[in-house]
Amino acid sequence: MAKAGKGSKIVVWALVGGLIAGLGGFGVTNFGGTVGNVGTVGDTPIQIEAYSRALRGELDALSAQMGSPVSFADAAAMGIEQRALGQVVIAATLDNEASDIGVSVGDTAVADQIFTIQAFQGSNGEFDREAYKFALDRAGLTEAEFESQLRRESARTFLQGAVTGGIQASDNYVNLLLNYIGQQRDITYIVINSTSLPATQPLPTDAQLQAFYDENIADFTLPARKGITYVELTPVMLADTVELDEGILRQAYEDNQDRYYTPERRLVERLVFPDAEAAEAAKARLDSGEATFEDLAAERGLELADIDLGDVAQDDLDGAGEGVFAAEADSVVGPLDSNFGPALFRVNAILPEQSTSYEEAKPDLRDEFAIDRARRVIEQQAEDLNDMLAAGATLEEVAAETEATLGTIEYYDGLESDIAGYEEFRSVANGLTVDDFPEIHELSDGGIFAARVDGDLEPSPIPLEDVRAEVVLAWQTAEMMDQLRTRAEALQAALDAGDMAALDEVEIQTAENVGRGQMLPNTPASLNNHIFEMEEGAVDLVEGAEKVVIVRLDGVSDPDMESEEVTQMRGFLEQQAASQTAEALFQAYLEALRSDAGVQLNQAALNAVKAQFQ
């Protein structure tokens, strides 16, 4: 009997922890009938419960990534079925191989792992059998089933470690990567941009505009799209029609006085003294002009920032509040009692109270409550509208008989105007076909919609008159780039010929030790890649948005293999290369095992699992 080593056990513990977390709150689905597995690898079955759990885990992970629940239909379009099936096929492949070659984990090793799992421990940190039983009950597992799963996980980890353990990256390979990443370039360059051209670009003639439009028709063509008719009902549409009780609005006003009333506040500094006598003496010196407030603070070893209270309300100052709030701005009052002893208070500014009357607040309150009330009305109407559609009503009939509005849109992926501004609409529209019947879907603002595809529209040019402004701008940009290119080519010729006098009117810049991926200010993003493809001494033109760069490669330097930076990079690359090699080797190993054992899938069982999520 082969046993997993210490490193394997650590990995297994992590896997088991994830298993328990994933199972908690989900349980095992009873699919009924005689369907027991979704396939086999060799003689090893792929349990239907394992596939269901993998599918649920992928769906939950995707929802967490998106920040909101994702429907199964949307998740399926993103490939979760394939990922979940891949997970369970890999597990079954390793289980089958472990069984064939006799790899297993002993009872003692399994027990040691169980005792270490935090979910199974009591408040004293020791293994608690009741906690163990409770966790497994929540997961829908018996102790025997869980321990069998744990044993299989350990065997899989052992096999993976046996295949990938000890793999190291080749020194030649790492040195090649280091040389590629660490090389640097020295360049001389000139940036030619629109500032060197006339401030205003000429307008094209009608003939020039038409010719440019025709030559670049792909830029002014709508993509393939769907002609969609929809009905929409949102809280904003109903807000003006809902009835609100005056008493509710007034109560909301009273309950939220902090929104509608701000008491007077003052910007105050407080200078505390050890006793009343010292405070009175300081106030006398201040009143006589012998000392300033700043002088008094400095004598106490304090900066003004140390005694600044910021803006305060009267209640914030306890017993001193009345005196401070009776003072005028730019005055000092006291001594007054404070929590820290007798103090002088300087009032730097007065922030008057602010209040909003009920009548002033009423429109905002009504809007707020009307939208909330409209959401509830829509929630109540949604089922009725869905029933109408299920009974065969058209969208046009729904709009005629309800408060929903009818609209049309030529939708394509990426459109975000009108109703397509809602992510929920885009998600539905992307998967909608002419064969689908309309049904009610929710919108993020509490609204609802239903949509129907009337037909698929082929790509079609947008009429010139509809995009005239865009075409004019594109023509001017193209003309400007032609002018920049012509000027840059002339300067390049001068640079090649050594005619430095021709370069007097432009700024020549240099950059040394430019690393791969390093951006230079006000240069095209493609410049860096370009200079690493140039031969030393070459002069090239690199174009970007509204600029052209003339660049000469002056020098190439290899990395210092002994430097601290390169040494750190070497360690990272060695680890990354070893990991990639191990992954590739493990995938090849899995493929060989699958090919040798044979994989059979039960489509009926896969469909049964899928049906549970729809």
C-alpha positions, 0 to 999 in steps of 0.5 A: 500500500502506497502512502502520500507524503507530508507535502501531499497531505497539505494539498489534500487538507486544502482540497478537503476544506474546499470540498466541505465549504462547497458542499455546505448548504447544497447537499446531494440532489436526488435525481431519481430513477436508475441514473447513477453516473454521468459516465465512466473512465475505464472501470471507474464511474463518474458519480452524478453527485460529483458532477452536480457539485462541480457544476454548482461550484463553477456557477457559484464562483462565476456569480462571485466573480460577476458580483451578482447571481448569474443564470445557468443559461448565461453561465453555460454560454461561458463554458461552465459545463465543460469546466465542471465535466473536465474536473470530474473526468480528471478526478475519475481518470486518476481514481481509475489509475490509482485503483489499477496500480494499487495506490491507496491511503491507510486509515491512520493517514485519513484519520490524521487528516480528518482531525486537522480539518477546522470544520470538524473541531470544537471550541477547544480546537480538538476533533469533535465527532458531533461537529464532524457528523453535523458538517457531513449531514449538511453536505449530504454525506455519510462518514463512509462516503466522505472518508472514501472521497478523502482517500481518493483525493489523497491518492490523486494528489500522490499520483500528481506529485509522483509525476510532477515532483522534482521538475526543474527548469533548464538553465539554458531556457532560463538564461534565454528568457532572462536575456530576452526580458532584461535587454535594454535599448538606447535610442534617439527619437523625434516626435512629430505631432499635430502641434506642428501643423496648422491649427485648423484642418480644411473641410473636405469637398463633397466629392472627397467625402464621398470617396473617403466614405466609399474607401472606408465603408467597413468603418461606417457599416452596422454589424449583423444584428437582431431586429427586436421588438420589446415591451418595457415597464420601469419604476420611472414610467409609473412614478407619476401615476402612483398614489402616496399618502401624505402622512407617510411623506411627512413621517419620513421627513420627521424621521430623517431630520439629519438630512433636512436640518443642520444646526449651527456649527463653529470652527473652534480652537481650544487652548487648555491651561492647568488651572483657572488662574493661569487661564485668566492670566493668559486671557488678560495678556491677550486682551491687553495685546501683550500676547497673541493667541498663537504666542499663548499656544507656543508657550504651552508647547503646542502648534495650532494644529494640536488645539484645532477642534475643527467644526463643532456643534454646541453640544460637542463642547459640553459646559463651554458650548453656550459661551462659545456659541454666544461669541462672535467670529474671530474672537476669544472667549474664556476661561470656560470649563472643558473636559480637560480643564479651564480653557480659552476658545477661539472662534475662527468662523461661524457656519450658520444652521441650514434647514429644509422645510417639509414643503421644500423636501416634499418633491424629493421625498415623493420621488423617492417613495414613488419609485419604491412604490412603483417597484412594488406595483411592477413586481405585482404586475409581472406575473400577470404580464407573464401569464398574458404572454404564456396565453399567447398575447403578443407584445403589441397586445400587452402594450395596448392592455397594460402600462408597458410601452412598446419599442423596437431596437436593432440590437448587436453585441456591444450596443448600450443605448436605449434599453440596451443600456441595461445589462439584463437586456443585453444578456437576454438579447445576446441569446435570443433567437427568432424561435424563442417566445417572449417572457418577462425578465427583471431589470436592475432598477426594478423594471421588467421587459419582454423581447421578441426577435423579429428577424436577423439583419445582415451587416449594412452601411450607414447612410453617409448623411447619417454619419456625416460628422463622423466621416468628416472627422475621420477624413481630417484625421487621415489628412493630418496623418498624411501630413505628419507622415510626409514631414516625418519622412523628410526629416528621416531622410535628413537624418539618414543623410547627416543633414543636422541643419534640417533638424534644427527646428525639431526637438531631438530626444534621447533615452538610454537603457529602455527596458522591454515594455517601458513606455516613453512619454508622448510616444505611441504604445507600439514604439517599445515593441518596434525598437526591440525589433530594429537593427542597431543604427537603423532609423524607422518611423513609428505611427500612433494616434495623431503623431509619428515618431522618427527613431534611431536605435543607438545601442543594445545592452544585455542584462547583468546576470549578476545584478540583484534584480536579475537574480530575483527575476531568475528565481521567479522564472525558474519557478514559473518554468518548472510549474509550466513544465509540470503542468504540461507533463501532467496534462500529457500524463492525463491524456495518456491515461484517458486514452488507455482507459477509455472515457464513456459519457452518459448524455442522458445523465448529463442532461438530467443534471443540467435540468436541475439548474434550469 
